[in-house]
Amino acid sequence: MFDGFRSFDVHGPAGRLHSLRGGQGAPLLLLHGHPQSHVMWHAVADVLARSFTVVLMDLRGYGDSERVASDPAHQAYAKRSMALDAVAVMRHHGFDQWQVLAHDRGARVAHRLALDHPARVQRLMLLDIAPTLGMYENTTDAFARAYWHWFFLIQPPPLPESLIDADPAGYVRSVMGKRHAGLGAFAPAALAEYERCARIPGTGHSICEDYRAAATIDLDHDRADIAAGRKLEQPLRVLWGEHGAVGKCFDVLALWRQRASSLTGASLPCGHYIAEEAPQLLLAEAQRFFVT
């Protein structure tokens, strides 16, 4: 995987950030979801690198990036803090402006990145999320059952992280394998990487802190944006899997219209893991949307 890409460790605001770079052309940052790493882009990165300088990074607490120490207010894993990591990585690679393709947790980081640093983010494509605040405020029984991990991971420490750490690979396989496409959607080498990274000490706690931040400090930041009338001004393309819980439980475009000024979106015939379930469809969307 990732032939022709070079690996870098960047010193970010709170520690080491693992990243890869390949290709040439306009810079395009790819951000992964939970419980994965940059490896989730293995089926699309090489093709994108024919037209773009592609930078992939592991979010703090995931992949081979540092497991950052937490704090009572969960600021260390606030999406505002994680967005600053992305700025540091892109500045390391010499870029002041870039486009973003992001999935799941990475898409929540990308949302905050574009709001806090609007001059840096030119365009963004977000995969299979609605705004975090909108999802919490519109939670239903169906959503709570499908996204049970949202409510499990935010419980006070040490219970959820202790259960994850007891069987990290089992956690990865349970969370990912119970969705629409099952474990068959994932290349064996990619799944092995997700399991390896889940076993790195501190991963369980970092995952929980990511979600605890999303249910607390991230919502405070979102409410402040709404009160101030701040919206995403960049062109935003939102894609979701028609067989996934997000599209079934929420009016995705209606929620994003409340938060973005320039919006398009569509569902794709797949589940949550678009980049691995439907890579060719995602590539077609990316090649139409991003500017070379």
N, C-alpha and C positions, 0 to 999 in steps of 0.2 A: 504494500500500500504506500501511496504518496511517493512514488518514484519521481525524482527530479526536485523534490522539496528539501530544503535545508532546515535543520532544527536549531532553535535558539532558546536560551533561558534568559529572560529579561528581568531585571530588578525593578519590581513595581512598587507602588506606595506602601505595601504591607508585606512584601516578600517576593519570592521567585515565581515567575510566570512562564510556563512552557508554551512555546509557539513554533509554528512551521511557516515557511514562506516558499512560494514557488510561482512560476509563470512570469508574465510581463504584461504591462498595460496599466489601466486605471486600477487603483487599489480597492480591493474588496475584502472586508473582514467577515469571517465566518465564526459564529458563536454557537456552541452546542447546548444540549439539554441534559436533563437528569434521567437516569444515573450514568451518564455517558461521558465522553471526552471528545476532543477534536476528531477522533477516529470515525465518528458517525458520518462524516462527510466523505468517506473513502470512495463512494460510488460517483461523486460529482466533482470532486476537487480537481482531478487531472484535466477534465474537459473545461472547467472554468478557467484553469490556468493557461489555456490557449489564448484567452482574450483579456485576462485580468492578472494583476499581481495579487495572488490569493494569500492572505494571512489567516492562519488558523491558530486559535489559542485555547488553552484549557482554563476555564474559569477558576478563580481561587477556590480551593477546597476540592477540586475535581481533577481527574487525569493526573498529570505529573506536575501540576502547579502546587504551590505551598498550601498546607493546611493552616490557615491563619488563626491565631488565637481569638477566641470570642470575647464578648463583653455583655453585661446585663441588658443593655439597650439594643443589642444585636446590630450595632452600627458596622461591625466588621464585615457582615454579610449583607448589608443594605445594598440594593441595586445601585444606589448612588456611589458607594465605595467600589463596587465591582465595575461600574462604568469607568471610573478613573483608572482601573487596571487596563481596560481596553485602550484608553488614551495613551497610557504609558507604552504599551506594546506597539501601537501604530507610530508613535513618535520615535521609538527605538528604530523602527524600520524606515524612518525618514518621511512619514506622511503626516500632513496637517489636515487633510480632508480625505474622506473615503466613503464608500457605500457599504451597507451591512446586510448580510443574509444571516438570519438567526432563528433558532428553533427552541421552543419550550422555555426552560430557565434562561437560556441565552437570549431569547427574544424579549424576556422581561428586562434583562440588562440592556439590551439594545433600545428598548422603549425609553428607559431612563437616560441612556447615553445621548439619544437624539434630543430629549427635552433639556438636559443640563448643558449640552455642548452642541447647540444647533448649527454653529458655523462649521463644525467638523464633519457632521453626518450629512451627506448629500442626498441619499436615497436609502430606504430600508424596506426589506421584505421580511415579514414575520410569519413563522410557521406554527400553526395549530395552537394559538393562544387568543384569548380576549383579554382586555385590560384586567389586571389583578383585582383592583377595587370592584369593578363591575362583576367579576366572577364571584367574589365573596358576597357582595350585596344581593346577588341573584341566585344564591345557592339553593338547590332543590334536593329532594331526597335522591333523585336519580343521579345527580352530579356527585353528591356525597358518597354514594355507593361506588360510582365509577372511579372517583378520585379520592378514595379513602386515605391514600398516603398524605394528602394535603393536611388532613386533620390528625393523623397519627404522628407525623414528623414534628408538628408544632407543640406537642406535649412537653412539659418541663423535663429537663435532663434529670437523671441519666437514662430513663426508661427506653425511649425509642432508639437512641444510639447504641445502647447495650444490646438490644435485640438485633439490630443490624450487624453489629460487630461479632455477634455469636455465629453468624453465617452470612458473610458479605456476598458471596456468589449466589447463595440462595435468595437473598434479597433482590439482587439484580435480576435474576431469572424470574422471580415472582412478579415484580413490578412490570417488567417488559414483556414477559411471556403471556400475561393474562389479558393483553389488549387484542385488538381485532385480528392481527396477522399472526399472533403467537411468536414463538422463538424462531420459527422458520424464516422470518423476515431478515434475520441478521446473519451476516457472513460469520462463519466460525471464528476466524481470526479477529474480527471486530468484537464479538461477544467475549472472547478470551481476554481482550484488552480491557473491556469494561469490568470484568471480574477481577483482573489483576489490580486495577486501580482502586476498586472497592476494598481490596484487602490492605491497602496502604494505611498504616495507623493514623487515626484522626479523621478518616473519611466519613465515618458514620456521624460524628459530631458536626463536621462541616456541612454535610447534607442537611441535617436538622436545623442548623443555624441559618442556612439559606432560606428554608421554609419558615422558620420562626420570624426572620426579618420580613418576609413577604406578608406575614399576617399582622405585623406591628408597625415598625418604622417605615416600611415601604408604603403602607396605606396612609400614614401621616404625610409623606411626601406627595402622594397622589392627591390627597385632599387639598393640600396647599396649592398645587397646580390648578386644580379646578376652581378654588376660591379666587385665584389670581387671574383666571381666564387663559392660562397657558395651554396651548395645544401643540401637537406635532405639526410643523409647517412644511416638512419635507414630503415629497411624494412617498406614499406608503402603500405597499401591496401586501395584503393579508391572504394567506392560503390556509385551508384547514382540510382535514380528512373527513370525507362524508360518513365514514364508518367510526369516527372517533367521538368521544364524549363532548368535546367542546362545541362542535357543530350541532350535535343533537340536543344539548342542554341550554344553549345560548343563541341569541340572534347576534352572531359575531359582528356583522357589519354595522348593525345599529349601535352596539357598544363602542366600536371604534370610531363611529361618526361623532360621538361625544368627545373624543380625545384627539382627533386628527382633522386637518383642514383639507387635505388632498389624498383621497382614499379610493382604492379599488380593491376588489377581492373576489375570491371564488373558492369553491370546494373542489377537491380532487378525489378520484375514486380509489381511496386508500384509507388507512387508519392514521394513528397519531404520528408514526415515524416516517414522515413523508420522504426524507432524503434516502432512506433505506428501502422503503416499500415501493416508491414510485420515482426513482431517480431520473428517468428520462423525462417524465412530465415536469419535474422540478427544474431540470436543465432548460427545457423549452420556456418555462415561465421566466427563469432568471435571465436567459439570453434576450428575451423581449423587453424585460423591465430595466435591467441595469445598463448604464451608459458606458461604452468602451472608450 
